[in-house]
């Protein structure tokens, strides 16, 4: 089977590229330079030319704050482009794998982990556009994986930012009133890769939550990054979200219930601190080689 992966230079895309040599399928990796997913004709031509039967969409507009002032662009990438890929897969009898976010629950006052069937209530443009993508994907056979607090060795993410700041600054204020679960992109990519390789993607359809196991605040996450990286001289202080004004209200509690994923695909999910260890080790090996 021929697989098209979009957003190949992003956090998830790069981890899929590391896994692809072990695959029994042929992979075509593209980013915006090779394929404009907002151009329906371009998507259709690519699928037809390469006989694609599965699209893994790792492309996304992820600047949460900027989306508030440029929702039209975010919607084209997070919503309309997903519709282009879904319609194209529907036409060829293929499958779309797409990634969504805990931000679709942004306005819910949850105090228990969010299930896939709970009402969605995004509070900002990013969440609204990602929800639009979920809806646009519904026309074809699709697997949608909602995740949260994604980080990796690549690009721009919270772990890399805090790794730098805790090494540079004597003191940091970090919010403690937003709770969720950090998710290592390597774990998510491996989980989906396994589903593809064993053919389970053909047997199931719908929305699934995937995040690492466990719960923490951004404050806790930063403490763990500093502890594991040896940046213990940086004093990390808890603060409230309103001390860092933002154009969008972020979810206060967005822990995802992974029961459906684990029961459907029979996979164990790593605990978040264990995955931080792996990521930091990979970063350290990169810096020393």
Order of alpha helices (4+ residues) and beta strands (2+ residues): beta-alpha-beta-alpha-beta-alpha-alpha-beta-alpha-beta-beta-alpha-beta-beta-beta-alpha-beta-beta-alpha-beta-alpha-alpha
